[in-house]
Amino acid sequence: MSTLAKGRWRGYQYHYQPEKSHVHPFLVDLWKAVEVETDGLVHIEVCANNGGLKHSHLEIVQELIEGKIQFYALMGSILGPIAPVMNIQSLPFIFSTNDDVYSAMDGEIGEYLKQELLPHGIYLFPYGLMENGFRHIVCSDKPIYKVSDLAGVSIRIPEGKVFEDTFNALGAKPVPLFVLELYEALKTGKVTAQENPLAILDSLKLHEVTTYVSKTAHMWSGFNLIGNLSFWDSMPQDIQDIVQKNITHHVAKQRQYTIALNAQLEQDLISQGMIFNQADTQTFRDCLKGDFYLAWKKQLGSKLWGLLEQRFGKLAND
């Protein structure tokens, strides 16, 4: 592997989950394996909780674009202000299974998203979409059985227009808030609800400040592994191949681990005092028919929407 001797590539991998999470150990293993296989020429330090930075996601993405950090793992819709097509990953009630997501995002749709990010100096890694899980509504004061129960509820949402549009359409009062501020916001009553996969509920210890988990599976979410394009392009092909091989391998392991984790967490959280109920999701879907999907078709563009409907059927009534 002669080109390995031509340079050294050192940098940082940021993510916003704790060290004891379903993300951090897999990223650590990934970059350790890359370091070993490149004889130490690639050394990437993994920083949980965004390395303690209190910046917004987009501020950290800007640092990645500028080359101050080299890799980031984040939810696709957070990149919406840069590339609106990334909101596709968070469209409500599109994906029914984890395999639905992987077949789309590891295939033609994922390639389309990758090409849309390149002009912004961002490299979206193929097979680099880490699992978070299907999102459920979690409240401190009441369960949600049907969409009318959400009326006026102050619910924390992540950065991203698709989240704001969705929960406005559902009648709630969405409050955008950085995830690392979520625990305190629920504790103080700044918001009375949040929505996340069970893995986040567990890793952020939100069972300490909430009681009711209403199973809605209204959206899927995951963490896209992105890189600074110039840093990536500076690597010779053989080193890129080593990185990509390890991303594919370790992300696949992270996906399976997190699917199993989310499956077991319901019983674990019940044992810690949380109360689960199954929501009537048809009442949610009825609120989103027609105008909601038609508006998002216009925002995402006919090309991407066509790829989506080829795979999952017609979504908007034109």
N, C-alpha and C positions, 0 to 999 in steps of 0.2 A: 504494500500500500504506500507507494512512494510519495504521494502528495501530502501524506500526513505530516511530513517533516517541514512543510513550507509555512506553517503559521500556527498561532495559538488563538483560541477563541474562548474568552472568559466573559461571564456576565451573570445576570440575575433572572430568575423565574419568579414572578409574583403571582400570588393568588390570594383571595380574601376569605378563605376558610381557616379555622384554627389548625394547629398542628395535629390535634387528635380529631381528625375528620376523615371523610371518605375521599379526600382529594390529596392532601399533603403527602402521605406515605408513598403513594403511587408516583407522584412527580419526583420525589427524592430517589426512588428506585430507578426511575427512567433515566435521570441525569447521571446517577452513579454508574449505571450500565454504559452509558455513552462515554463517560470519562475513562472507564476501564478499556473499552473497545477502541478508543482513539489514543491509548497510551498517555492519557493525561492532557492531551492537546485541547480538548474541550472540557471546560470546567464551568458548570452553571450552579450557582447557589440558589436554593429554593427558599423563598421568603413567604411564610404563612402570614395571615392577617395583613397582607400588603406591606410587610416589613415595618409595620407600625405607622405608616403614613396615614394621615387623615384626609387625604385627597379624595375627590370623587373618582368614580371609575373612569370617566372621560378624561380627567386630568392625568390619570395614570396611563391611559391609552396614548395621550399626547406625549408623555415621557417615552413611551415605547417608540412612537413614530420618530421622535427626535434622537433615539438611540441611547437614552439614559438608562433604560432597562431593555432587556433583550427579548423576554418572553412574558406573556401574561395569559391567564386562564380566566375567562369570564363568559357570562351569559350573552347569547347572541343579540338580544334586543337592546342591550346597553350600547351596542355599536350602531344602533338605528340612526342617530343624528349624523353619523359619518357615512353609512351605507344603509339606506332605508330597507333594503332587501333582507337584512339580518333579522328584522322583526318576524320573519316567517317562522322561526323556531318557536315563537311564543304565541302564535295564533291560537285562540281557544277552540277546543273540541275538534282539532284537526287530526291529531295522532291518537290512535286507540291503544297501541302497544309500543313497547320499547323498540321492537324490530321494525315497526313503521318508521320510527325516527331514523334508525341506523340505515335502513335501505335507502331513504331519501337523502340523508346528509352525507353518507359515504359514497353516494352515487352522483347522478347528473345535477341534482339540486345543489349539493355541496360544492361541486366544481363551479357552478354558476356563482355562488357566493364568494368563493375564492377569487375568481376573476374580478368581481366587483370591488374587492378590498385592495387589490394590487396597486391601483393608481394612488391610493392613500398611504402607501408605504408600509402596508400590513400584509404579512403572509399568513394565510389561514391553512393550517396543516391538515392534509387529508388524513382521515381516520383518527383525528385528534379531538373529537368531540366527547368529552368526559360526561359520565352520567351523574345527574342530580336526582331526577325522578319526576313523577307526576305530582302536581301541586294540589293541595287541599286547603280549605279555609279553616283557620284556627282562631277561636274567640276566647276572650277572658270571661265573658258574662252570659253567653247563651249559645245554643247550637243553631245551625242554619239547616233547615229542612227543605226549604224551597226558596226561590229567588226573592220573593217578597220579604223574607226574613232579613235580607241584606239592606233593605231600604234605610238610608241614612247612617249606616254603620261606617265608622272611621276605620279604614283598613289600610295598613301599610302596604305599599307596592314598591317594587324596585324601580330604578330609573328605566324609562322606556315608554314611548307613546302607546304601544299596543296594550300595555297594562292599564294605563290611564283610560284609554278609550273603552276597554273591556269593562272595567268596574264602574265607569260612569254609565255605560249602557245597562249594567245590571242593577243600577239604582243606589250603589254604595257611595261613600265619600272617600275616594282614593287619596292617600297621603304619601307622596314619594319620599323615601327615606333610605339612607345608606344602611346596608345590612348590619354593619357593626354597631349601629345605634339602635337596633331594633329591640333588644332586650330592655334597655332603659325606657324606651318609648312605651312599651307594653306595661312595664312596672309602674310608671308614673301616670298612666292613663292618657298619654298623648294620643295614642290609638288604642282601640279596643279589639282589633283583629289584625291578622296577618295571613298570608297565604304562601305556602312553601311545601316542598316534599318533606316527608317524615325525617329524612336524614339531616335536614337543616334544623328542624325542630329539636332533634336530639343533640346535634353538635353545638348549637348555641344555647342549650339548656332552657329552651323556651317553655318547657313543661313547668318551670318554676313560676311563670308569670301568665300562663293561660290554662284553660281547663277543657274546652270543647274542641274536638276535631271533627269537622264535617267533611266527609269524603266526597269530593267533587271531581277530582282528576281533571280539572278544567283546562289545564295547560301542562305541557311537558317542559322541563328545563334541564339544561346541562351547561357545561363549561367548555367553550371553544379555546383550543390552544392556538394562540397567535404569536407571531414573531416579528421583530423588526426586519423589514425586507432587505435592507442593505447588509445587515449582519448575516442573514441567511444566505444572501447571494455571494458573500465573501468566502463562504465555505466551498471547497472543491467538491466535486460530485461524490467521491467516495465517502467523505465525512457526512455529507447530506444523506447519503444512503443509510449510514449507521444511525443517524438521528431519526430518520423516518421509520426505519425498521423498529427501533425501540419505542417510538411513539405508538405505532400500530400495536405492538405487543403489550405494552403497559397500560394503554388506554383500554384495550379489550379486557384486561384483567380488572381494571377499575370499574368498568361497566358491569361486569358480572357480579363483582363484590357488592356494588351499590344496589343493584336490583335485589339481591338476597337480603341486604341490610334493611331496605325499605319494607320488605315482606315481613321481616321478623319484628320490626320496631313497633307495630301496632300493639302486640301483646306486652312488650317491654314498657311502653308508655301507659298502657292501661294499669299495669302494676304500680306505676308511679302516680296514679290518681287521675289520669286523663280519661275523658268520656268521649267515645266515638259514636257517630251516627252516619248513616248513608243518606246523602242528600238526593232529592229528586232533580237530577241534572237536566231532564227534559224542560223543566221550567226555565232553566238558565239558557238552554239552546234556543228556546222560543224567543227570548229577548234579543238574540244575536242574529236572527234570520234576516235575510234581505239586505237592508241598508248597511249594517255593520260590515258584512263581508264584501259588499259592493264597494264601499269606501276603501277597504283595505286592498281590494283588487287594483284600484287606481293608484294607491300608494306604492304597491310592490311592483307594478308593471305587468303588462300582458304576457311577456315572455316567461317570467317566473311563475305567474299565476297559472299559465298553461301547463308548465311542468308539474305544478302541484295538483291540478285537476286531472292530469293524465294518470297520476298515481292514486289519488284518493276520491275521484269523482267530482261532480259539479258542486260548487260551494256558493256561488252568488247567482241570484236570479236577475240577469241583465234584461 
